[in-house]
Amino acid sequence: MTNSPYQPLYEYRRGDSFQELRNEITESVHFGAVAVVNCRGELIASYGDPHTITYLRSTAKPFQALPFIESEAPQKYDLTDEEIAIICSSHSGCDEHVAVVQKLQAKCGVQESDLLCGVHYPLHEETSRAMRQRGEKSTPNRHNCSGKHSGMIAFARFQNLPYDDYINPQHPIQQTIKAVFAEMCNLPAEEVQIGTDGCSAPNFAVPLYHAAWAYARLCDPVGGAVSPSQRVEACQRITRAMTAFPHLVAGPERFDTRLMEVGEGRILSKTGAEGYQGIGLIPSSSESRSPAIGIALKIADGDQRGRVSAAVSVEVLRQLGALSDAALTALSEFGPCLPLRNFRQLSVGTANPIFTLQWHR
């Protein structure tokens, strides 16, 4: 990968379990890039090319929700923090997730049949298995993006706009979402590249640096000079909702949920497909002089199982000093170092980070 923006991040090593893995050799290597930026736009650390342009996928969801939350719609519809969390989520399709989506839809006059996200069985295996055993077909509300789509339709309804084509990039709400996202990234809107997401809604490609900056500003809109005041309040409500109800943002045994639980209100986390991860470090009131930090990382091969992006995220946070020893222990099931086991659960190798962040300040 000569001249690639991606550099080696994580490796899998396999050895002889009967010799206590003493003969380990590298079996595979995952490449990627990382950007760490504070809310003032200062590049704190990086690995690989922090200006690599790639799609955020579902990592963009808090920003896609932002213009809806900064309008008067949450007051009109009396939205709870649980409902705001589900709008920002890639939920697992559990019964609890669907119940919150239904409450959101009932308040906003949205019908499940209005959703254009498509249909898949729940990401939560137990729920999916139970549905199949009952012979129950999945529906749009079980889709991991149903909260986002419900929010987009609700925003269109609030503005008295047609919503039969609300996912069209030229639809007024999508143009508004793109403009707000660009402003949070401190980019001209025309520099935000548009693609179609897995759920058919528009998605954004920007440099990792700008995505990380947007996450830092989301986590500290005052220090990040976000304006107007309605947007500051909306940023604060989104981060509060996501960190207060992390089980709604993802689901059981998933990285975003567990990281935010361990972070106890200080860490915002949102995974995207194809190996993307966004993280925000929220300063406490006692750390008002310490600006919020945003992290954006991409695993080049797409990381279909999501194990590498989670392990690399834990390692980035470890190198930043953002996790205590207790927090690292609580997150050990995700990394940064993991045992490799075969179908007999024998230890046959190890998976480890192989990068050191480059510090810029």
C-alpha positions as CSV (number, residue, x, y, z in Angstrom):
1,M,0.0,0.0,0.0
2,T,2.7,2.4,-1.1
3,N,1.6,6.1,-0.8
4,S,-1.7,4.9,0.8
5,P,-3.4,7.1,3.4
6,Y,-3.8,4.0,5.5
7,Q,-1.1,2.5,7.7
8,P,-0.9,-0.8,9.7
9,L,-3.1,-0.6,12.8
10,Y,-3.9,-4.0,14.0
11,E,-2.6,-7.5,13.4
12,Y,-3.7,-11.1,14.0
13,R,-1.0,-13.6,15.0
14,R,-1.4,-17.3,15.1
15,G,0.8,-19.9,16.7
16,D,1.0,-23.5,18.1
17,S,-1.3,-23.8,21.0
18,F,0.6,-26.9,22.2
19,Q,3.7,-24.7,22.5
20,E,2.0,-21.8,24.3
21,L,2.0,-19.8,21.1
22,R,5.7,-19.4,21.1
23,N,5.8,-19.8,17.4
24,E,3.4,-17.0,16.5
25,I,3.6,-15.4,13.1
26,T,1.6,-12.6,11.6
27,E,-1.4,-14.0,9.7
28,S,-3.2,-10.7,8.8
29,V,-2.8,-7.0,9.2
30,H,-5.6,-4.4,9.2
31,F,-4.7,-0.9,7.9
32,G,-6.4,2.4,8.8
33,A,-6.2,6.1,9.7
34,V,-7.0,8.1,12.8
35,A,-7.6,11.8,13.5
36,V,-7.8,13.4,17.0
37,V,-8.9,17.0,17.0
38,N,-10.0,19.4,19.7
39,C,-13.0,21.6,19.5
40,R,-10.9,24.6,18.4
41,G,-9.8,22.6,15.3
42,E,-6.3,21.8,16.5
43,L,-5.0,18.5,15.3
44,I,-3.8,16.8,18.5
45,A,-2.7,13.4,17.2
46,S,-3.1,11.2,14.1
47,Y,-2.0,8.0,12.5
48,G,-2.0,7.5,8.8
49,D,-3.4,10.4,6.8
50,P,-5.9,12.4,9.0
51,H,-7.2,14.2,5.9
52,T,-8.3,11.0,4.2
53,I,-11.8,11.5,2.7
54,T,-14.3,8.7,3.5
55,Y,-18.0,8.2,4.3
56,L,-19.1,8.5,7.9
57,R,-22.0,6.1,7.4
58,S,-24.0,5.9,10.6
59,T,-21.4,7.9,12.5
60,A,-23.1,10.9,10.9
61,K,-26.5,10.2,12.7
62,P,-26.1,12.8,15.5
63,F,-25.5,15.5,12.9
64,Q,-28.4,14.3,10.7
65,A,-30.6,14.7,13.8
66,L,-29.2,18.1,14.7
67,P,-31.4,20.5,12.6
68,F,-34.5,18.7,13.8
69,I,-33.5,19.0,17.4
70,E,-32.5,22.6,17.1
71,S,-36.0,23.5,15.7
72,E,-39.0,23.9,17.8
73,A,-40.2,20.4,16.9
74,P,-38.9,18.7,20.1
75,Q,-41.1,21.1,22.1
76,K,-44.1,20.7,19.8
77,Y,-43.9,16.9,20.0
78,D,-42.7,16.8,23.6
79,L,-39.8,14.5,22.7
80,T,-38.0,12.7,25.5
81,D,-34.3,12.1,25.7
82,E,-35.0,8.4,25.0
83,E,-36.7,9.4,21.7
84,I,-33.8,11.7,20.8
85,A,-31.3,8.9,21.5
86,I,-33.2,6.5,19.2
87,I,-33.2,9.1,16.4
88,C,-29.4,9.1,16.7
89,S,-29.1,5.3,16.9
90,S,-28.2,2.3,15.0
91,H,-30.3,0.2,17.3
92,S,-30.3,-3.6,17.5
93,G,-34.0,-4.0,16.8
94,C,-34.9,-5.3,20.2
95,D,-38.5,-5.0,21.4
96,E,-37.4,-2.1,23.6
97,H,-35.9,-0.2,20.7
98,V,-39.1,-0.8,18.6
99,A,-41.3,0.5,21.5
100,V,-39.3,3.8,21.6
101,V,-39.5,4.2,17.8
102,Q,-43.3,3.6,18.0
103,K,-43.7,6.2,20.7
104,L,-41.7,8.7,18.6
105,Q,-43.8,8.0,15.6
106,A,-47.1,8.3,17.5
107,K,-46.1,11.7,18.8
108,C,-45.0,13.0,15.4
109,G,-47.7,11.5,13.2
110,V,-45.3,9.2,11.4
111,Q,-46.5,5.8,10.1
112,E,-44.2,2.8,9.9
113,S,-45.2,2.5,6.3
114,D,-43.8,6.0,5.6
115,L,-40.2,4.7,6.3
116,L,-38.0,4.2,3.2
117,C,-35.1,2.5,5.0
118,G,-36.0,-1.0,3.9
119,V,-36.3,-4.1,6.0
120,H,-33.8,-6.5,7.7
121,Y,-34.1,-8.8,10.7
122,P,-32.9,-7.4,14.0
123,L,-29.2,-7.1,14.6
124,H,-29.8,-8.6,18.1
125,E,-29.4,-12.4,17.4
126,E,-31.8,-13.5,20.2
127,T,-34.6,-11.2,19.0
128,S,-34.0,-12.3,15.4
129,R,-34.0,-16.0,16.3
130,A,-37.2,-15.6,18.3
131,M,-39.0,-13.8,15.5
132,R,-38.0,-16.5,13.0
133,Q,-39.1,-19.3,15.3
134,R,-42.5,-17.5,15.6
135,G,-42.7,-17.2,11.8
136,E,-42.8,-13.4,12.3
137,K,-41.5,-11.3,9.4
138,S,-39.4,-8.2,10.1
139,T,-40.7,-4.7,9.4
140,P,-39.1,-1.3,8.9
141,N,-39.2,-0.4,12.6
142,R,-36.8,-3.3,13.3
143,H,-34.3,-1.7,10.9
144,N,-31.3,-0.2,12.7
145,C,-32.0,3.2,11.0
146,S,-35.7,3.4,11.8
147,G,-35.2,6.1,14.4
148,K,-33.2,8.3,12.0
149,H,-35.8,7.9,9.3
150,S,-38.7,8.6,11.7
151,G,-36.9,11.8,12.7
152,M,-36.4,12.9,9.1
153,I,-40.1,12.3,8.3
154,A,-41.1,14.1,11.5
155,F,-38.9,17.1,10.6
156,A,-40.5,17.2,7.1
157,R,-44.0,17.1,8.7
158,F,-43.1,19.8,11.2
159,Q,-42.1,22.0,8.3
160,N,-45.3,21.1,6.3
161,L,-43.2,19.6,3.6
162,P,-44.0,16.5,1.5
163,Y,-42.2,13.4,2.7
164,D,-42.9,10.8,0.1
165,D,-39.3,11.4,-1.2
166,Y,-37.7,12.6,2.1
167,I,-34.5,10.7,1.3
168,N,-33.9,12.5,-2.0
169,P,-30.7,14.5,-1.6
170,Q,-32.5,17.5,-3.1
171,H,-35.3,17.4,-0.6
172,P,-35.3,20.5,1.6
173,I,-34.7,18.6,4.8
174,Q,-31.7,16.8,3.3
175,Q,-30.3,20.1,2.1
176,T,-30.7,21.5,5.6
177,I,-29.1,18.5,7.1
178,K,-26.1,18.7,4.7
179,A,-25.7,22.5,5.4
180,V,-25.7,22.0,9.2
181,F,-23.3,19.1,9.0
182,A,-20.9,21.1,6.8
183,E,-21.1,24.0,9.4
184,M,-20.2,21.6,12.2
185,C,-17.3,20.3,10.2
186,N,-16.2,23.9,9.4
187,L,-16.4,23.1,5.7
188,P,-18.2,24.7,2.7
189,A,-21.3,22.6,1.9
190,E,-20.0,22.0,-1.6
191,E,-17.0,20.2,-0.2
192,V,-19.2,17.6,1.5
193,Q,-19.5,14.7,-0.9
194,I,-22.8,12.8,-1.0
195,G,-23.4,9.1,-1.4
196,T,-26.3,6.8,-0.7
197,D,-26.3,4.9,2.6
198,G,-27.3,1.3,3.2
199,C,-30.7,2.6,4.4
200,S,-31.1,4.7,1.2
201,A,-30.7,8.1,3.0
202,P,-28.0,10.5,1.9
203,N,-24.6,10.1,3.6
204,F,-21.5,12.3,3.8
205,A,-17.8,11.9,2.9
206,V,-15.4,14.4,4.5
207,P,-11.8,14.3,5.7
208,L,-11.3,12.4,9.0
209,Y,-9.9,15.6,10.5
210,H,-13.2,17.5,9.8
211,A,-15.3,14.7,11.1
212,A,-13.3,14.5,14.3
213,W,-13.6,18.3,14.7
214,A,-17.4,18.1,14.3
215,Y,-17.5,15.5,17.1
216,A,-15.4,17.7,19.3
217,R,-17.7,20.7,18.6
218,L,-20.8,18.5,19.2
219,C,-19.3,17.6,22.6
220,D,-18.4,21.2,23.5
221,P,-20.4,23.6,21.4
222,V,-19.5,26.6,23.6
223,G,-15.8,25.9,23.4
224,G,-16.2,25.0,19.7
225,A,-17.8,28.4,19.0
226,V,-21.0,26.8,17.6
227,S,-23.8,29.2,16.9
228,P,-26.6,30.1,17.1
229,S,-27.7,29.4,20.6
230,Q,-30.4,27.0,19.5
231,R,-27.7,24.8,18.0
232,V,-25.6,24.9,21.1
233,E,-28.6,23.7,23.1
234,A,-29.4,21.0,20.5
235,C,-25.8,19.7,20.7
236,Q,-26.0,19.5,24.4
237,R,-29.3,17.7,24.3
238,I,-28.1,15.2,21.8
239,T,-25.0,14.3,23.7
240,R,-27.0,14.2,27.0
241,A,-29.6,11.8,25.4
242,M,-27.0,9.5,23.8
243,T,-24.8,9.2,26.9
244,A,-27.8,8.8,29.2
245,F,-29.4,6.1,27.1
246,P,-26.6,4.2,25.5
247,H,-28.6,1.0,25.3
248,L,-30.9,2.8,22.8
249,V,-28.0,4.0,20.7
250,A,-26.8,0.5,19.9
251,G,-27.8,-2.5,22.0
252,P,-26.8,-5.5,24.1
253,E,-23.1,-6.5,23.9
254,R,-22.3,-3.7,21.3
255,F,-19.3,-1.4,21.5
256,D,-21.0,2.0,21.4
257,T,-23.3,1.0,24.3
258,R,-20.6,-0.4,26.4
259,L,-18.1,2.4,25.9
260,M,-20.7,5.1,26.8
261,E,-21.7,3.1,29.9
262,V,-18.1,2.9,31.0
263,G,-17.6,6.5,30.1
264,E,-20.4,7.6,32.6
265,G,-21.5,10.6,30.6
266,R,-18.0,11.7,29.5
267,I,-17.6,9.7,26.3
268,L,-19.9,9.9,23.2
269,S,-19.5,7.0,20.7
270,K,-21.1,6.2,17.4
271,T,-20.1,3.4,15.0
272,G,-20.6,3.5,11.3
273,A,-20.5,0.8,8.7
274,E,-17.4,-0.2,6.8
275,G,-15.0,0.3,9.8
276,Y,-15.8,3.9,10.7
277,Q,-15.9,5.1,14.3
278,G,-16.6,8.5,15.8
279,I,-15.9,9.3,19.5
280,G,-16.2,12.5,21.5
281,L,-14.6,13.2,24.9
282,I,-16.8,15.6,26.8
283,P,-15.1,17.8,29.4
284,S,-16.6,18.0,32.8
285,S,-17.5,21.4,34.4
286,S,-14.3,21.1,36.5
287,E,-12.3,20.8,33.2
288,S,-13.6,23.9,31.6
289,R,-10.1,24.9,30.4
290,S,-9.7,21.5,28.8
291,P,-11.4,21.5,25.3
292,A,-13.5,18.6,24.1
293,I,-11.7,16.1,21.8
294,G,-13.1,14.4,18.8
295,I,-11.8,11.2,17.3
296,A,-12.6,9.8,13.8
297,L,-11.0,6.6,12.6
298,K,-11.5,4.3,9.5
299,I,-10.4,0.7,9.0
300,A,-9.5,0.4,5.4
301,D,-10.8,-3.1,4.7
302,G,-14.3,-2.3,6.1
303,D,-14.0,-4.4,9.2
304,Q,-17.2,-6.3,8.5
305,R,-17.4,-7.8,12.0
306,G,-16.6,-4.6,13.8
307,R,-14.0,-6.1,16.0
308,V,-11.0,-4.2,14.7
309,S,-12.6,-0.7,14.9
310,A,-13.6,-1.4,18.5
311,A,-10.2,-2.6,19.5
312,V,-8.4,0.2,17.8
313,S,-10.8,2.7,19.4
314,V,-9.9,1.4,22.8
315,E,-6.2,1.6,22.0
316,V,-6.6,5.2,20.8
317,L,-8.4,6.1,24.0
318,R,-5.7,4.3,26.0
319,Q,-2.9,6.2,24.3
320,L,-4.8,9.5,24.9
321,G,-5.0,8.7,28.6
322,A,-8.8,8.9,28.4
323,L,-9.5,5.6,30.1
324,S,-8.7,4.5,33.7
325,D,-7.3,1.1,34.4
326,A,-10.8,0.1,35.7
327,A,-12.4,1.3,32.4
328,L,-9.9,-0.6,30.3
329,T,-10.7,-3.7,32.3
330,A,-14.4,-3.2,31.8
331,L,-13.8,-2.9,28.0
332,S,-11.4,-5.8,27.8
333,E,-13.9,-7.9,25.8
334,F,-13.4,-5.4,22.9
335,G,-9.6,-5.0,23.2
336,P,-7.2,-3.6,22.6
337,C,-5.5,-7.0,22.9
338,L,-7.7,-10.0,22.2
339,P,-7.1,-13.8,22.3
340,L,-7.9,-15.8,19.1
341,R,-9.8,-19.0,19.7
342,N,-10.8,-21.8,17.4
343,F,-14.1,-23.7,17.4
344,R,-12.9,-25.8,20.4
345,Q,-12.2,-22.6,22.2
346,L,-8.5,-23.3,22.2
347,S,-6.2,-20.3,22.3
348,V,-4.5,-20.3,18.9
349,G,-3.2,-16.7,18.6
350,T,-3.5,-13.1,19.6
351,A,-4.9,-9.9,18.1
352,N,-3.0,-6.7,18.9
353,P,-2.7,-3.0,18.0
354,I,0.6,-2.2,16.2
355,F,0.5,1.6,16.0
356,T,1.6,4.6,18.0
357,L,-0.3,7.9,17.6
358,Q,1.8,10.7,16.2
359,W,1.4,13.7,18.5
360,H,1.1,17.2,16.9
361,R,1.0,19.3,20.1
